[in-house]
């Protein structure tokens, strides 16, 4: 483990334990998603057959796929940005904990989305889901901005142009997620499509994802 150093009022240590703990939370959250997809009961299949019973769970498949994609990409980008961070102090750890709180919570709005997407309450379900992603994006930005502001916790050999580029990439995230959430009041399918596109956007190689 890297030796401790001082950064303002906070002691700075290596990021190994923080990354290991974060990886564990991401792994558990992404695994919990599958628990929402239930095996059709014998009663359900007896009336309509197994194929129809499986198809009736379509909303669970959509919710699972979308959240799996989002959590997976969040984990990958979390890993990428920490390549530029030289250490973690108490404040950064708290920002990271806020992000992990949102990640650990995401299986719940995913379950709500799966349950209520086929119902008249689908708008509420999608807004709740999108709102969770918006708050998650805010914490993601807070984590990076804290580390990058004044190069507080950025490695000395990392180019400032790269740091600024990453900051610009993530700045729009909360705004776009909020817009996607608002669109749910007009059309839930367009809202979900935008959420999926935003996730895919963060797959594209950039300065933070070489």
Phi, psi and omega per residue, in radians:
X1 nan 2.474 -3.119
X2 -1.166 2.550 3.128
X3 -1.156 2.684 -3.131
X4 -1.301 2.584 3.076
X5 -2.378 2.996 -3.128
X6 -1.820 2.419 3.070
X7 -2.431 1.675 -3.065
X8 1.141 -2.238 -3.131
X9 -1.479 -0.167 -2.977
X10 -1.937 2.520 3.065
X11 -1.421 2.367 -3.109
X12 -1.835 2.244 3.106
X13 -2.204 3.026 3.113
X14 -1.103 2.829 -3.066
X15 -1.701 0.086 -3.034
X16 -1.050 -0.836 -3.115
X17 -1.182 -0.676 3.127
X18 -1.099 -0.760 3.125
X19 -1.166 -0.695 -3.140
X20 -1.122 -0.757 3.109
X21 -1.126 -0.745 3.131
X22 -1.078 -0.767 3.120
X23 -1.014 -0.686 3.134
X24 -1.126 -0.750 3.129
X25 -1.147 -0.775 3.097
X26 -1.032 -0.758 -3.097
X27 -1.127 -0.744 -3.140
X28 -1.168 -0.772 -3.118
X29 -1.076 -0.749 -3.090
X30 -1.247 -0.495 3.101
X31 -1.300 -0.651 -3.120
X32 -1.100 -0.404 -3.106
X33 -1.013 -0.644 -3.055
X34 -1.205 -0.373 -3.115
X35 -1.147 -0.323 3.126
X36 -1.282 -0.437 -3.114
X37 -1.509 1.907 -3.054
X38 -1.642 2.592 3.018
X39 -1.276 2.256 3.140
X40 -1.005 2.432 3.130
X41 -1.273 2.794 3.102
X42 -1.105 -0.561 3.114
X43 -1.128 -0.727 -3.126
X44 -1.188 -0.703 -3.121
X45 -1.327 -0.443 -3.137
X46 -1.154 -0.551 -3.110
X47 -1.455 -0.741 -3.012
X48 -2.120 -0.092 -3.105
X49 1.605 2.770 -3.066
X50 -1.170 -0.695 -3.111
X51 -1.023 -0.844 -3.132
X52 -1.143 -0.632 3.115
X53 -1.133 -0.697 3.105
X54 -1.167 -0.745 -3.139
X55 -1.122 -0.531 -3.113
X56 -1.142 -0.255 3.113
X57 -1.604 0.351 -3.044
X58 -0.951 -0.652 -3.110
X59 -1.169 -0.563 3.091
X60 -1.178 -0.662 3.125
X61 -1.141 -0.740 3.135
X62 -1.108 -0.820 -3.117
X63 -1.107 -0.739 3.131
X64 -1.091 -0.870 -3.088
X65 -1.074 -0.761 -3.112
X66 -1.133 -0.824 -3.103
X67 -1.231 -0.618 3.081
X68 -1.071 -0.777 3.117
X69 -1.065 -0.810 -3.075
X70 -1.160 -0.828 -3.131
X71 -1.141 -0.718 3.128
X72 -1.055 -0.751 -3.132
X73 -1.253 -0.637 3.062
X74 -1.060 -0.737 3.124
X75 -1.098 -0.795 -3.122
X76 -1.064 -0.752 -3.137
X77 -1.263 -0.586 3.042
X78 -1.051 -0.774 3.092
X79 -1.082 -0.739 -3.092
X80 -1.138 -0.802 -3.072
X81 -1.199 -0.458 -3.134
X82 -1.327 -0.108 2.989
X83 -1.201 -0.360 -3.110
X84 -1.737 -0.116 -3.079
X85 -1.686 2.220 -3.053
X86 -1.480 -0.335 -3.094
X87 -3.061 3.000 -3.119
X88 -2.225 2.334 3.013
X89 -1.911 -3.043 -3.066
X90 -1.084 -0.738 -3.107
X91 -1.115 -0.807 3.118
X92 -1.074 -0.688 3.107
X93 -1.074 -0.679 3.116
X94 -1.189 -0.703 3.069
X95 -1.097 -0.704 3.115
X96 -1.154 -0.647 3.104
X97 -1.127 -0.651 3.075
X98 -1.097 -0.718 3.087
X99 -1.093 -0.784 -3.128
X100 -1.159 -0.539 3.045
X101 -1.019 -0.783 3.134
X102 -1.166 -0.718 3.139
X103 -1.100 -0.781 -3.137
X104 -1.160 -0.502 -3.135
X105 -1.362 -0.439 -2.987
X106 -0.986 -0.595 3.086
X107 -1.012 -0.471 3.130
X108 -1.223 -0.949 3.062
X109 -1.077 -0.452 3.051
X110 -1.128 -0.765 3.102
X111 -1.122 -0.686 3.099
X112 -1.114 -0.749 3.117
X113 -1.064 -0.789 -3.137
X114 -1.079 -0.669 -3.074
X115 -1.332 -0.677 -2.960
X116 -1.866 -0.075 3.110
X117 -1.034 -0.626 3.129
X118 -1.459 0.122 -3.026
X119 -1.979 2.990 3.076
X120 -1.107 -0.271 3.124
X121 -1.584 0.328 -3.081
X122 -1.069 -0.579 -3.138
X123 -1.095 -0.798 3.119
X124 -1.060 -0.739 -3.123
X125 -1.097 -0.753 -3.117
X126 -1.243 -0.656 3.092
X127 -1.133 -0.735 3.099
X128 -1.075 -0.759 3.118
X129 -1.121 -0.866 -3.134
X130 -1.125 -0.638 3.101
X131 -1.087 -0.684 3.092
X132 -1.095 -0.739 3.120
X133 -1.151 -0.616 3.122
X134 -1.123 -0.808 3.119
X135 -1.111 -0.681 3.100
X136 -1.060 -0.758 3.127
X137 -1.120 -0.600 3.102
X138 -1.120 -0.786 3.112
X139 -1.140 -0.653 3.107
X140 -1.033 -0.791 3.129
X141 -1.151 -0.730 -3.129
X142 -1.064 -0.701 3.107
X143 -1.043 -0.882 -3.115
X144 -1.214 -0.768 -3.103
X145 -1.080 -0.655 3.124
X146 -1.108 -0.790 -3.125
X147 -1.167 -0.656 -3.007
X148 -1.532 -0.405 -3.093
X149 -1.065 2.097 -3.094
X150 1.075 0.350 -3.090
X151 0.951 0.649 -3.030
X152 -0.917 -0.799 -3.082
X153 -2.247 0.395 -3.125
X154 -1.562 2.470 3.125
X155 -1.056 2.479 -3.090
X156 -1.049 -0.528 -3.056
X157 -1.539 0.051 3.132
X158 -1.475 2.219 -3.109
X159 -1.115 2.389 -3.114
X160 -1.135 -0.556 3.100
X161 -1.086 -0.649 3.099
X162 -1.167 -0.765 3.123
X163 -1.037 -0.796 3.126
X164 -1.124 -0.650 3.121
X165 -1.121 -0.748 3.104
X166 -1.109 -0.720 3.125
X167 -1.043 -0.772 3.115
X168 -1.117 -0.684 -3.135
X169 -1.050 -0.760 -3.041
X170 -1.494 -0.331 -3.081
X171 -1.045 -0.668 -3.066
X172 -1.345 -0.253 -3.050
X173 -0.939 -1.009 -3.124
X174 -1.037 -0.627 3.141
X175 -1.143 -0.819 -3.118
X176 -1.151 -0.686 3.096
X177 -1.155 -0.652 3.102
X178 -1.150 -0.715 3.098
X179 -1.093 -0.795 3.123
X180 -1.045 -0.687 3.115
X181 -1.143 -0.746 3.125
X182 -1.104 -0.610 -3.141
X183 -1.113 -0.390 3.118
X184 -1.034 -0.470 3.110
X185 -1.210 -0.332 3.118
X186 -1.731 -0.834 -3.113
X187 -2.696 2.037 -3.060
X188 -1.213 -0.544 -3.089
X189 -1.274 -0.632 3.046
X190 -1.145 -0.710 3.115
X191 -1.042 -0.843 3.135
X192 -1.132 -0.640 3.114
X193 -1.111 -0.691 3.117
X194 -1.152 -0.722 3.092
X195 -1.026 -0.745 3.118
X196 -1.135 -0.740 3.135
X197 -1.135 -0.665 3.102
X198 -1.106 -0.712 3.096
X199 -1.085 -0.784 -3.137
X200 -1.159 -0.543 3.111
X201 -1.048 -0.621 -3.125
X202 -1.454 0.111 2.990
X203 -1.534 -0.529 -3.061
X204 -1.064 2.283 3.130
X205 -1.052 2.293 3.106
X206 -2.495 -2.873 3.139
X207 -1.115 -0.600 3.128
X208 -1.529 -0.190 -3.116
X209 -2.350 1.193 -3.077
X210 -1.178 nan nan
